[in-house]
């Protein structure tokens, strides 16, 4: 391409590149010499992918808890940036994308199931496992139907830092919220054994594993929240109310993640959840710009739709179809929310389950 330019422009371009290389020594610094900014890198060795976010330094908060290093930075574009062990957790700018979907999709679907009009009358009990930043809890409080929220978080320092530095810190001050500091899997197991129940459970957990460039798998502490026994206990907690489970389920753009998504879908079905559905969220600061979730309903057999309309494969492809949702009711509920949303609305709720064809082909493949 450069050979097509006039000679004087070629010489000017070479001069400019030489000046830049001399000024930077050919390197892009991780941190500016004067310490005013740094890059937070998100690396996915499995696919040779790196993305970076520039933040101001020093951090406005830095705490070493018993479990991890907790930091909060400022960013010119993304606002406050919440980081655990050098891994970006959320930013003020695009946190609504992920957190609003995790909160609103399950509550909306529970309230709008067409087989039970009484759902909108009974006070709702909600369990949140993880999500120590508090955003999901703050969104759930927008529903007058929600009577109580049990929030279980392992690391109390995550709560403390979030209370001090994140704008939705008042969530824990609401009298409907009961904060429990402890192991989420242990809490779920104990409460299920006691015969407890919830209408909605939201699990906002970090990644359960890490795959290195050599193919080795590092199992992370949150993996206990993805074990079959844990999901069986979640099912028990939801069964009395025919409730809805929502949990973070990785990105389909990384092969090992996609494999896990298919495994989790099959596992949820085997446990007894009706039509567990993988939905997609667009979010720029998460690796590859996409992350997903599972929405899974517990239903009494007599309430499960068995007609052809509930298993649409008219275009030749098997599809995940939602339970019998009254979408007009969802629109009415959306208009009645106590507070506005930035990302969630009924149309993006419904379309989030429309996946690329290659993803659907893999999820429904008989090759397990």
Short mmCIF file of the C-alpha atoms (twelve columns), coordinates in Angstrom:
data_MODEL
# 
_entry.id   MODEL 
# 
loop_
_atom_site.group_PDB 
_atom_site.id 
_atom_site.type_symbol 
_atom_site.label_atom_id 
_atom_site.label_alt_id 
_atom_site.label_comp_id 
_atom_site.label_asym_id 
_atom_site.label_seq_id 
_atom_site.Cartn_x 
_atom_site.Cartn_y 
_atom_site.Cartn_z 
_atom_site.pdbx_PDB_model_num 
ATOM 1   C CA . UNK A 1   0.000   0.000   0.000  1 
ATOM 2   C CA . UNK A 2   2.845   2.450   0.892  1 
ATOM 3   C CA . UNK A 3   4.421   2.043   -2.566 1 
ATOM 4   C CA . UNK A 4   1.350   3.638   -4.158 1 
ATOM 5   C CA . UNK A 5   1.926   6.907   -2.256 1 
ATOM 6   C CA . UNK A 6   3.915   9.801   -3.771 1 
ATOM 7   C CA . UNK A 7   7.623   9.645   -2.857 1 
ATOM 8   C CA . UNK A 8   7.536   12.647  -0.507 1 
ATOM 9   C CA . UNK A 9   4.636   11.103  1.441  1 
ATOM 10  C CA . UNK A 10  6.502   7.803   1.717  1 
ATOM 11  C CA . UNK A 11  9.522   9.621   3.172  1 
ATOM 12  C CA . UNK A 12  7.296   11.596  5.582  1 
ATOM 13  C CA . UNK A 13  5.568   8.433   6.796  1 
ATOM 14  C CA . UNK A 14  8.898   6.664   7.394  1 
ATOM 15  C CA . UNK A 15  10.184  9.714   9.307  1 
ATOM 16  C CA . UNK A 16  7.091   9.842   11.531 1 
ATOM 17  C CA . UNK A 17  7.309   6.121   12.324 1 
ATOM 18  C CA . UNK A 18  11.000  6.469   13.164 1 
ATOM 19  C CA . UNK A 19  10.303  9.389   15.478 1 
ATOM 20  C CA . UNK A 20  7.563   7.438   17.266 1 
ATOM 21  C CA . UNK A 21  9.746   4.356   17.653 1 
ATOM 22  C CA . UNK A 22  12.573  6.467   19.096 1 
ATOM 23  C CA . UNK A 23  10.225  8.175   21.548 1 
ATOM 24  C CA . UNK A 24  8.703   4.915   22.808 1 
ATOM 25  C CA . UNK A 25  11.694  2.577   22.372 1 
ATOM 26  C CA . UNK A 26  9.249   0.394   20.424 1 
ATOM 27  C CA . UNK A 27  7.331   -0.597  23.556 1 
ATOM 28  C CA . UNK A 28  3.855   0.114   24.874 1 
ATOM 29  C CA . UNK A 29  4.237   0.608   28.632 1 
ATOM 30  C CA . UNK A 30  2.017   -1.190  31.099 1 
ATOM 31  C CA . UNK A 31  2.185   1.897   33.291 1 
ATOM 32  C CA . UNK A 32  3.108   5.469   32.446 1 
ATOM 33  C CA . UNK A 33  6.450   6.634   33.815 1 
ATOM 34  C CA . UNK A 34  4.857   9.198   36.108 1 
ATOM 35  C CA . UNK A 35  2.468   6.552   37.524 1 
ATOM 36  C CA . UNK A 36  -0.702  8.382   36.498 1 
ATOM 37  C CA . UNK A 37  -2.265  5.419   34.677 1 
ATOM 38  C CA . UNK A 38  -1.973  1.693   34.110 1 
ATOM 39  C CA . UNK A 39  -3.516  -1.038  31.990 1 
ATOM 40  C CA . UNK A 40  -5.677  -3.841  33.338 1 
ATOM 41  C CA . UNK A 41  -5.272  -6.760  30.971 1 
ATOM 42  C CA . UNK A 42  -7.847  -9.516  30.521 1 
ATOM 43  C CA . UNK A 43  -6.100  -12.496 28.943 1 
ATOM 44  C CA . UNK A 44  -7.692  -15.611 27.487 1 
ATOM 45  C CA . UNK A 45  -4.694  -17.804 26.698 1 
ATOM 46  C CA . UNK A 46  -6.899  -20.518 25.227 1 
ATOM 47  C CA . UNK A 47  -7.777  -18.356 22.225 1 
ATOM 48  C CA . UNK A 48  -4.759  -16.029 22.233 1 
ATOM 49  C CA . UNK A 49  -6.903  -13.062 23.203 1 
ATOM 50  C CA . UNK A 50  -6.014  -9.996  25.279 1 
ATOM 51  C CA . UNK A 51  -8.004  -6.845  25.938 1 
ATOM 52  C CA . UNK A 52  -6.965  -3.908  28.086 1 
ATOM 53  C CA . UNK A 53  -8.626  -1.108  30.015 1 
ATOM 54  C CA . UNK A 54  -6.685  2.016   30.995 1 
ATOM 55  C CA . UNK A 55  -7.353  3.270   34.528 1 
ATOM 56  C CA . UNK A 56  -6.018  6.130   36.612 1 
ATOM 57  C CA . UNK A 57  -3.472  5.378   39.338 1 
ATOM 58  C CA . UNK A 58  -3.112  5.134   42.227 1 
ATOM 59  C CA . UNK A 59  -6.319  3.191   43.001 1 
ATOM 60  C CA . UNK A 60  -8.923  4.967   45.095 1 
ATOM 61  C CA . UNK A 61  -9.200  1.812   47.232 1 
ATOM 62  C CA . UNK A 62  -6.874  -1.133  47.775 1 
ATOM 63  C CA . UNK A 63  -7.663  -3.810  50.379 1 
ATOM 64  C CA . UNK A 64  -6.158  -7.251  50.951 1 
ATOM 65  C CA . UNK A 65  -8.839  -9.552  52.365 1 
ATOM 66  C CA . UNK A 66  -8.476  -13.113 53.596 1 
ATOM 67  C CA . UNK A 67  -9.416  -14.295 50.102 1 
ATOM 68  C CA . UNK A 68  -8.218  -11.775 47.528 1 
ATOM 69  C CA . UNK A 69  -6.907  -8.333  46.654 1 
ATOM 70  C CA . UNK A 70  -9.707  -5.798  46.164 1 
ATOM 71  C CA . UNK A 71  -9.108  -2.588  44.208 1 
ATOM 72  C CA . UNK A 72  -11.190 0.267   42.847 1 
ATOM 73  C CA . UNK A 73  -9.876  2.583   40.142 1 
ATOM 74  C CA . UNK A 74  -11.171 5.561   38.206 1 
ATOM 75  C CA . UNK A 75  -11.437 5.472   34.425 1 
ATOM 76  C CA . UNK A 76  -12.112 8.435   32.166 1 
ATOM 77  C CA . UNK A 77  -14.742 6.618   30.107 1 
ATOM 78  C CA . UNK A 78  -15.938 3.729   32.291 1 
ATOM 79  C CA . UNK A 79  -16.120 5.495   35.664 1 
ATOM 80  C CA . UNK A 80  -15.226 3.437   38.723 1 
ATOM 81  C CA . UNK A 81  -13.627 0.075   37.947 1 
ATOM 82  C CA . UNK A 82  -13.905 -2.791  40.461 1 
ATOM 83  C CA . UNK A 83  -11.042 -5.306  40.378 1 
ATOM 84  C CA . UNK A 84  -10.404 -8.574  42.273 1 
ATOM 85  C CA . UNK A 85  -6.927  -10.136 42.077 1 
ATOM 86  C CA . UNK A 86  -6.160  -8.030  38.984 1 
ATOM 87  C CA . UNK A 87  -9.296  -9.358  37.242 1 
ATOM 88  C CA . UNK A 88  -11.858 -6.792  36.201 1 
ATOM 89  C CA . UNK A 89  -15.273 -7.444  37.779 1 
ATOM 90  C CA . UNK A 90  -17.343 -4.473  36.697 1 
ATOM 91  C CA . UNK A 91  -17.296 -0.845  35.623 1 
ATOM 92  C CA . UNK A 92  -19.879 1.804   36.367 1 
ATOM 93  C CA . UNK A 93  -20.545 2.345   32.670 1 
ATOM 94  C CA . UNK A 94  -21.460 -1.181  31.568 1 
ATOM 95  C CA . UNK A 95  -22.297 -2.896  34.872 1 
ATOM 96  C CA . UNK A 96  -26.023 -2.398  34.091 1 
ATOM 97  C CA . UNK A 97  -25.722 -4.743  31.094 1 
ATOM 98  C CA . UNK A 98  -24.852 -7.800  33.153 1 
ATOM 99  C CA . UNK A 99  -26.469 -7.045  36.501 1 
ATOM 100 C CA . UNK A 100 -29.822 -5.835  35.197 1 
ATOM 101 C CA . UNK A 101 -30.254 -8.989  33.151 1 
ATOM 102 C CA . UNK A 102 -29.358 -11.249 36.085 1 
ATOM 103 C CA . UNK A 103 -31.907 -9.481  38.289 1 
ATOM 104 C CA . UNK A 104 -34.823 -8.730  35.983 1 
ATOM 105 C CA . UNK A 105 -35.042 -11.777 33.711 1 
ATOM 106 C CA . UNK A 106 -35.869 -14.318 36.466 1 
ATOM 107 C CA . UNK A 107 -38.234 -12.056 38.426 1 
ATOM 108 C CA . UNK A 108 -40.074 -10.947 35.309 1 
ATOM 109 C CA . UNK A 109 -40.475 -14.529 34.115 1 
ATOM 110 C CA . UNK A 110 -41.698 -15.780 37.463 1 
ATOM 111 C CA . UNK A 111 -44.287 -13.029 37.730 1 
ATOM 112 C CA . UNK A 112 -45.431 -13.406 34.114 1 
ATOM 113 C CA . UNK A 113 -45.905 -17.169 33.875 1 
ATOM 114 C CA . UNK A 114 -49.327 -17.596 32.374 1 
ATOM 115 C CA . UNK A 115 -50.192 -20.750 34.320 1 
ATOM 116 C CA . UNK A 116 -50.321 -19.040 37.711 1 
ATOM 117 C CA . UNK A 117 -51.871 -15.606 38.179 1 
ATOM 118 C CA . UNK A 118 -51.312 -15.968 41.929 1 
ATOM 119 C CA . UNK A 119 -47.573 -15.449 41.359 1 
ATOM 120 C CA . UNK A 120 -48.111 -11.701 41.374 1 
ATOM 121 C CA . UNK A 121 -49.965 -11.774 44.686 1 
ATOM 122 C CA . UNK A 122 -47.622 -13.824 46.884 1 
ATOM 123 C CA . UNK A 123 -44.710 -11.915 48.497 1 
ATOM 124 C CA . UNK A 124 -41.499 -13.067 46.851 1 
ATOM 125 C CA . UNK A 125 -38.479 -14.477 48.649 1 
ATOM 126 C CA . UNK A 126 -35.209 -14.137 46.715 1 
ATOM 127 C CA . UNK A 127 -31.752 -15.612 47.325 1 
ATOM 128 C CA . UNK A 128 -28.622 -13.986 45.880 1 
ATOM 129 C CA . UNK A 129 -25.426 -16.062 46.029 1 
ATOM 130 C CA . UNK A 130 -22.298 -13.991 45.393 1 
ATOM 131 C CA . UNK A 131 -22.545 -10.587 43.764 1 
ATOM 132 C CA . UNK A 132 -20.750 -8.854  46.614 1 
ATOM 133 C CA . UNK A 133 -20.709 -5.542  44.735 1 
ATOM 134 C CA . UNK A 134 -24.453 -5.281  45.486 1 
ATOM 135 C CA . UNK A 135 -25.707 -4.284  42.044 1 
ATOM 136 C CA . UNK A 136 -28.002 -7.292  41.559 1 
ATOM 137 C CA . UNK A 137 -29.516 -6.729  45.008 1 
ATOM 138 C CA . UNK A 138 -30.166 -3.056  44.203 1 
ATOM 139 C CA . UNK A 139 -32.035 -4.024  41.019 1 
ATOM 140 C CA . UNK A 140 -34.174 -6.633  42.769 1 
ATOM 141 C CA . UNK A 141 -35.336 -3.968  45.217 1 
ATOM 142 C CA . UNK A 142 -37.131 -2.192  42.356 1 
ATOM 143 C CA . UNK A 143 -39.934 -4.776  42.625 1 
ATOM 144 C CA . UNK A 144 -42.718 -4.186  45.147 1 
ATOM 145 C CA . UNK A 145 -43.386 -7.947  44.888 1 
ATOM 146 C CA . UNK A 146 -40.014 -8.743  46.516 1 
ATOM 147 C CA . UNK A 147 -40.608 -9.104  50.247 1 
ATOM 148 C CA . UNK A 148 -37.153 -10.360 51.274 1 
ATOM 149 C CA . UNK A 149 -33.682 -10.922 49.843 1 
ATOM 150 C CA . UNK A 150 -31.133 -13.193 51.494 1 
ATOM 151 C CA . UNK A 151 -27.730 -12.137 50.196 1 
ATOM 152 C CA . UNK A 152 -24.890 -14.616 50.801 1 
ATOM 153 C CA . UNK A 153 -21.342 -13.376 50.135 1 
ATOM 154 C CA . UNK A 154 -18.119 -15.105 51.178 1 
ATOM 155 C CA . UNK A 155 -15.820 -12.073 51.424 1 
ATOM 156 C CA . UNK A 156 -17.016 -9.356  53.796 1 
ATOM 157 C CA . UNK A 157 -14.323 -6.959  52.567 1 
ATOM 158 C CA . UNK A 158 -15.887 -6.991  49.091 1 
ATOM 159 C CA . UNK A 159 -19.095 -5.760  50.706 1 
ATOM 160 C CA . UNK A 160 -17.257 -3.108  52.735 1 
ATOM 161 C CA . UNK A 161 -15.332 -1.720  49.762 1 
ATOM 162 C CA . UNK A 162 -18.487 -1.705  47.628 1 
ATOM 163 C CA . UNK A 163 -20.430 0.142   50.319 1 
ATOM 164 C CA . UNK A 164 -17.804 2.861   50.418 1 
ATOM 165 C CA . UNK A 165 -17.086 3.336   46.731 1 
ATOM 166 C CA . UNK A 166 -19.941 2.108   44.511 1 
ATOM 167 C CA . UNK A 167 -23.053 4.228   43.861 1 
ATOM 168 C CA . UNK A 168 -25.621 1.514   44.668 1 
ATOM 169 C CA . UNK A 169 -24.289 0.990   48.220 1 
ATOM 170 C CA . UNK A 170 -27.651 1.776   49.823 1 
ATOM 171 C CA . UNK A 171 -28.959 -1.634  48.726 1 
ATOM 172 C CA . UNK A 172 -27.913 -3.258  52.007 1 
ATOM 173 C CA . UNK A 173 -29.682 -0.549  54.038 1 
ATOM 174 C CA . UNK A 174 -33.083 -1.712  52.808 1 
ATOM 175 C CA . UNK A 175 -34.920 -3.596  55.546 1 
ATOM 176 C CA . UNK A 176 -35.860 -6.321  53.067 1 
ATOM 177 C CA . UNK A 177 -32.200 -7.348  52.659 1 
ATOM 178 C CA . UNK A 178 -30.552 -9.821  55.012 1 
ATOM 179 C CA . UNK A 179 -26.781 -10.057 54.494 1 
ATOM 180 C CA . UNK A 180 -25.121 -13.382 55.317 1 
ATOM 181 C CA . UNK A 181 -21.320 -13.583 55.292 1 
ATOM 182 C CA . UNK A 182 -20.408 -17.158 54.510 1 
ATOM 183 C CA . UNK A 183 -19.946 -19.929 51.960 1 
ATOM 184 C CA . UNK A 184 -22.742 -19.874 49.388 1 
ATOM 185 C CA . UNK A 185 -22.669 -23.598 48.632 1 
ATOM 186 C CA . UNK A 186 -22.765 -24.473 52.331 1 
ATOM 187 C CA . UNK A 187 -25.649 -22.060 52.937 1 
ATOM 188 C CA . UNK A 188 -27.672 -23.545 50.076 1 
ATOM 189 C CA . UNK A 189 -27.028 -27.124 51.224 1 
ATOM 190 C CA . UNK A 190 -27.975 -26.366 54.829 1 
ATOM 191 C CA . UNK A 191 -31.121 -24.426 53.928 1 
ATOM 192 C CA . UNK A 192 -32.252 -27.101 51.462 1 
ATOM 193 C CA . UNK A 193 -31.849 -29.769 54.138 1 
ATOM 194 C CA . UNK A 194 -34.031 -27.648 56.447 1 
ATOM 195 C CA . UNK A 195 -36.787 -27.549 53.829 1 
ATOM 196 C CA . UNK A 196 -36.396 -23.870 52.953 1 
ATOM 197 C CA . UNK A 197 -37.710 -22.318 49.754 1 
ATOM 198 C CA . UNK A 198 -37.326 -19.313 47.446 1 
ATOM 199 C CA . UNK A 199 -39.265 -17.986 44.479 1 
ATOM 200 C CA . UNK A 200 -36.124 -16.774 42.661 1 
ATOM 201 C CA . UNK A 201 -32.430 -17.573 43.088 1 
ATOM 202 C CA . UNK A 202 -29.705 -15.501 41.413 1 
ATOM 203 C CA . UNK A 203 -26.164 -16.876 41.475 1 
ATOM 204 C CA . UNK A 204 -23.621 -14.212 40.558 1 
ATOM 205 C CA . UNK A 205 -20.422 -16.255 40.821 1 
ATOM 206 C CA . UNK A 206 -16.982 -15.808 39.304 1 
ATOM 207 C CA . UNK A 207 -15.440 -18.201 36.782 1 
ATOM 208 C CA . UNK A 208 -15.202 -21.828 38.000 1 
ATOM 209 C CA . UNK A 209 -12.009 -22.681 36.097 1 
ATOM 210 C CA . UNK A 210 -9.120  -21.348 34.034 1 
ATOM 211 C CA . UNK A 211 -7.607  -23.000 30.965 1 
ATOM 212 C CA . UNK A 212 -3.922  -22.263 30.295 1 
ATOM 213 C CA . UNK A 213 -2.092  -22.189 26.957 1 
ATOM 214 C CA . UNK A 214 -0.855  -25.763 27.462 1 
ATOM 215 C CA . UNK A 215 -4.416  -27.015 27.934 1 
ATOM 216 C CA . UNK A 216 -4.107  -27.551 31.677 1 
ATOM 217 C CA . UNK A 217 -7.160  -26.665 33.747 1 
ATOM 218 C CA . UNK A 218 -6.923  -24.715 36.995 1 
ATOM 219 C CA . UNK A 219 -9.986  -25.261 39.164 1 
ATOM 220 C CA . UNK A 220 -10.982 -22.068 40.969 1 
ATOM 221 C CA . UNK A 221 -12.730 -21.751 44.373 1 
ATOM 222 C CA . UNK A 222 -16.090 -20.843 42.828 1 
ATOM 223 C CA . UNK A 223 -16.228 -24.265 41.097 1 
ATOM 224 C CA . UNK A 224 -18.246 -25.606 44.065 1 
ATOM 225 C CA . UNK A 225 -21.078 -23.354 42.884 1 
ATOM 226 C CA . UNK A 226 -21.181 -25.247 39.576 1 
ATOM 227 C CA . UNK A 227 -21.178 -28.800 40.959 1 
ATOM 228 C CA . UNK A 228 -24.130 -31.080 40.233 1 
ATOM 229 C CA . UNK A 229 -24.853 -31.486 43.956 1 
ATOM 230 C CA . UNK A 230 -25.079 -27.707 44.373 1 
ATOM 231 C CA . UNK A 231 -27.569 -27.343 41.507 1 
ATOM 232 C CA . UNK A 232 -29.593 -30.202 42.976 1 
ATOM 233 C CA . UNK A 233 -29.827 -28.237 46.221 1 
ATOM 234 C CA . UNK A 234 -30.848 -25.099 44.316 1 
ATOM 235 C CA . UNK A 235 -33.593 -27.154 42.656 1 
ATOM 236 C CA . UNK A 236 -34.841 -28.297 46.068 1 
ATOM 237 C CA . UNK A 237 -35.034 -24.700 47.282 1 
ATOM 238 C CA . UNK A 238 -37.072 -23.656 44.220 1 
ATOM 239 C CA . UNK A 239 -39.336 -26.692 43.953 1 
ATOM 240 C CA . UNK A 240 -41.984 -25.703 46.563 1 
ATOM 241 C CA . UNK A 241 -42.639 -22.394 44.763 1 
ATOM 242 C CA . UNK A 242 -41.941 -23.604 41.206 1 
ATOM 243 C CA . UNK A 243 -39.274 -20.932 41.140 1 
ATOM 244 C CA . UNK A 244 -36.681 -19.630 38.685 1 
ATOM 245 C CA . UNK A 245 -32.893 -19.999 38.781 1 
ATOM 246 C CA . UNK A 246 -30.543 -17.501 37.127 1 
ATOM 247 C CA . UNK A 247 -26.751 -17.820 37.045 1 
ATOM 248 C CA . UNK A 248 -23.673 -16.515 35.256 1 
ATOM 249 C CA . UNK A 249 -22.671 -18.955 32.499 1 
ATOM 250 C CA . UNK A 250 -19.579 -17.686 30.695 1 
ATOM 251 C CA . UNK A 251 -19.049 -16.719 27.045 1 
ATOM 252 C CA . UNK A 252 -19.676 -18.927 24.029 1 
ATOM 253 C CA . UNK A 253 -16.637 -17.434 22.244 1 
ATOM 254 C CA . UNK A 254 -14.142 -19.579 24.186 1 
ATOM 255 C CA . UNK A 255 -14.233 -23.315 23.363 1 
ATOM 256 C CA . UNK A 256 -13.870 -24.595 26.938 1 
ATOM 257 C CA . UNK A 257 -16.626 -22.196 28.054 1 
ATOM 258 C CA . UNK A 258 -18.926 -23.367 25.275 1 
ATOM 259 C CA . UNK A 259 -18.303 -26.955 26.295 1 
ATOM 260 C CA . UNK A 260 -19.264 -26.067 29.873 1 
ATOM 261 C CA . UNK A 261 -22.410 -24.289 28.694 1 
ATOM 262 C CA . UNK A 262 -23.587 -27.470 26.963 1 
ATOM 263 C CA . UNK A 263 -22.641 -29.552 30.009 1 
ATOM 264 C CA . UNK A 264 -24.569 -27.241 32.375 1 
ATOM 265 C CA . UNK A 265 -27.621 -27.242 30.117 1 
ATOM 266 C CA . UNK A 266 -27.724 -31.034 30.030 1 
ATOM 267 C CA . UNK A 267 -27.109 -31.255 33.764 1 
ATOM 268 C CA . UNK A 268 -29.946 -28.830 34.578 1 
ATOM 269 C CA . UNK A 269 -32.320 -30.828 32.391 1 
ATOM 270 C CA . UNK A 270 -31.319 -34.093 34.061 1 
ATOM 271 C CA . UNK A 271 -31.916 -32.576 37.503 1 
ATOM 272 C CA . UNK A 272 -35.436 -31.609 36.465 1 
ATOM 273 C CA . UNK A 273 -35.345 -27.950 35.436 1 
ATOM 274 C CA . UNK A 274 -37.724 -27.266 32.565 1 
ATOM 275 C CA . UNK A 275 -36.106 -25.974 29.362 1 
ATOM 276 C CA . UNK A 276 -32.972 -24.336 30.815 1 
ATOM 277 C CA . UNK A 277 -32.137 -21.528 28.398 1 
ATOM 278 C CA . UNK A 278 -28.811 -19.839 27.708 1 
ATOM 279 C CA . UNK A 279 -29.089 -16.105 27.100 1 
ATOM 280 C CA . UNK A 280 -26.501 -13.647 25.836 1 
ATOM 281 C CA . UNK A 281 -25.415 -10.220 27.098 1 
ATOM 282 C CA . UNK A 282 -23.355 -7.658  25.185 1 
ATOM 283 C CA . UNK A 283 -20.789 -6.048  27.493 1 
ATOM 284 C CA . UNK A 284 -17.633 -4.368  26.232 1 
ATOM 285 C CA . UNK A 285 -15.336 -4.827  29.241 1 
ATOM 286 C CA . UNK A 286 -15.769 -8.616  29.549 1 
ATOM 287 C CA . UNK A 287 -13.486 -10.807 27.405 1 
ATOM 288 C CA . UNK A 288 -14.721 -11.033 23.782 1 
ATOM 289 C CA . UNK A 289 -17.491 -8.513  24.593 1 
ATOM 290 C CA . UNK A 290 -20.072 -11.192 25.445 1 
ATOM 291 C CA . UNK A 291 -21.135 -13.144 28.502 1 
ATOM 292 C CA . UNK A 292 -24.097 -15.421 29.095 1 
ATOM 293 C CA . UNK A 293 -26.492 -16.682 31.711 1 
ATOM 294 C CA . UNK A 294 -28.856 -19.568 32.305 1 
ATOM 295 C CA . UNK A 295 -32.518 -19.070 33.179 1 
ATOM 296 C CA . UNK A 296 -34.078 -22.310 34.405 1 
ATOM 297 C CA . UNK A 297 -37.609 -22.894 35.720 1 
ATOM 298 C CA . UNK A 298 -38.830 -25.488 38.185 1 
ATOM 299 C CA . UNK A 299 -42.279 -26.626 37.127 1 
ATOM 300 C CA . UNK A 300 -44.878 -29.099 38.279 1 
ATOM 301 C CA . UNK A 301 -45.397 -31.669 35.531 1 
ATOM 302 C CA . UNK A 302 -49.064 -30.751 35.176 1 
ATOM 303 C CA . UNK A 303 -48.112 -27.157 34.332 1 
ATOM 304 C CA . UNK A 304 -45.612 -27.972 31.601 1 
ATOM 305 C CA . UNK A 305 -46.716 -27.151 28.074 1 
ATOM 306 C CA . UNK A 306 -46.520 -30.189 25.799 1 
ATOM 307 C CA . UNK A 307 -48.022 -28.777 22.600 1 
ATOM 308 C CA . UNK A 308 -46.049 -28.388 19.366 1 
ATOM 309 C CA . UNK A 309 -46.168 -24.610 19.854 1 
ATOM 310 C CA . UNK A 310 -43.947 -24.996 22.911 1 
ATOM 311 C CA . UNK A 311 -41.317 -26.930 20.935 1 
ATOM 312 C CA . UNK A 312 -40.937 -24.845 17.816 1 
ATOM 313 C CA . UNK A 313 -38.656 -26.432 15.242 1 
ATOM 314 C CA . UNK A 314 -40.622 -25.291 12.213 1 
ATOM 315 C CA . UNK A 315 -37.489 -23.959 10.508 1 
ATOM 316 C CA . UNK A 316 -35.740 -27.299 10.820 1 
ATOM 317 C CA . UNK A 317 -33.731 -26.428 13.893 1 
ATOM 318 C CA . UNK A 318 -34.333 -27.367 17.492 1 
ATOM 319 C CA . UNK A 319 -34.878 -24.288 19.632 1 
ATOM 320 C CA . UNK A 320 -34.979 -23.411 23.299 1 
ATOM 321 C CA . UNK A 321 -38.407 -21.899 23.850 1 
ATOM 322 C CA . UNK A 322 -39.424 -20.109 27.002 1 
ATOM 323 C CA . UNK A 323 -42.035 -21.429 29.396 1 
ATOM 324 C CA . UNK A 324 -45.505 -20.016 28.853 1 
ATOM 325 C CA . UNK A 325 -44.613 -16.371 29.480 1 
ATOM 326 C CA . UNK A 326 -47.182 -13.597 29.231 1 
ATOM 327 C CA . UNK A 327 -45.116 -10.935 27.483 1 
ATOM 328 C CA . UNK A 328 -47.818 -8.318  27.849 1 
ATOM 329 C CA . UNK A 329 -47.537 -8.856  31.594 1 
ATOM 330 C CA . UNK A 330 -43.777 -8.368  31.406 1 
ATOM 331 C CA . UNK A 331 -44.287 -5.050  29.621 1 
ATOM 332 C CA . UNK A 332 -46.742 -3.963  32.322 1 
ATOM 333 C CA . UNK A 333 -44.319 -4.976  35.072 1 
ATOM 334 C CA . UNK A 334 -41.498 -3.122  33.347 1 
ATOM 335 C CA . UNK A 335 -43.556 0.065   33.310 1 
ATOM 336 C CA . UNK A 336 -44.315 -0.369  37.021 1 
ATOM 337 C CA . UNK A 337 -40.691 -0.758  38.162 1 
ATOM 338 C CA . UNK A 338 -39.594 1.469   41.030 1 
ATOM 339 C CA . UNK A 339 -36.745 3.079   39.148 1 
ATOM 340 C CA . UNK A 340 -35.393 3.001   35.608 1 
ATOM 341 C CA . UNK A 341 -33.085 0.548   33.886 1 
ATOM 342 C CA . UNK A 342 -30.252 1.345   31.481 1 
ATOM 343 C CA . UNK A 343 -29.880 -1.962  29.615 1 
ATOM 344 C CA . UNK A 344 -32.821 -4.229  30.409 1 
ATOM 345 C CA . UNK A 345 -36.160 -3.906  28.633 1 
ATOM 346 C CA . UNK A 346 -38.716 -6.534  27.540 1 
ATOM 347 C CA . UNK A 347 -37.513 -6.777  23.944 1 
ATOM 348 C CA . UNK A 348 -33.861 -7.354  24.854 1 
ATOM 349 C CA . UNK A 349 -35.049 -9.890  27.445 1 
ATOM 350 C CA . UNK A 350 -36.851 -11.902 24.793 1 
ATOM 351 C CA . UNK A 351 -34.153 -11.595 22.113 1 
ATOM 352 C CA . UNK A 352 -31.267 -12.479 24.449 1 
ATOM 353 C CA . UNK A 353 -32.105 -16.166 23.920 1 
ATOM 354 C CA . UNK A 354 -31.649 -15.905 20.137 1 
ATOM 355 C CA . UNK A 355 -28.135 -17.287 19.657 1 
ATOM 356 C CA . UNK A 356 -25.818 -17.597 16.640 1 
ATOM 357 C CA . UNK A 357 -26.637 -20.736 14.687 1 
ATOM 358 C CA . UNK A 358 -23.221 -22.311 15.328 1 
ATOM 359 C CA . UNK A 359 -23.810 -21.933 19.080 1 
ATOM 360 C CA . UNK A 360 -27.259 -23.536 18.874 1 
ATOM 361 C CA . UNK A 361 -25.874 -26.356 16.714 1 
ATOM 362 C CA . UNK A 362 -23.266 -27.117 19.361 1 
ATOM 363 C CA . UNK A 363 -25.579 -26.837 22.376 1 
ATOM 364 C CA . UNK A 364 -28.116 -29.205 20.848 1 
ATOM 365 C CA . UNK A 365 -25.599 -31.569 19.288 1 
ATOM 366 C CA . UNK A 366 -25.975 -35.240 20.207 1 
ATOM 367 C CA . UNK A 367 -22.191 -35.527 20.308 1 
ATOM 368 C CA . UNK A 368 -21.619 -35.186 24.053 1 
# 
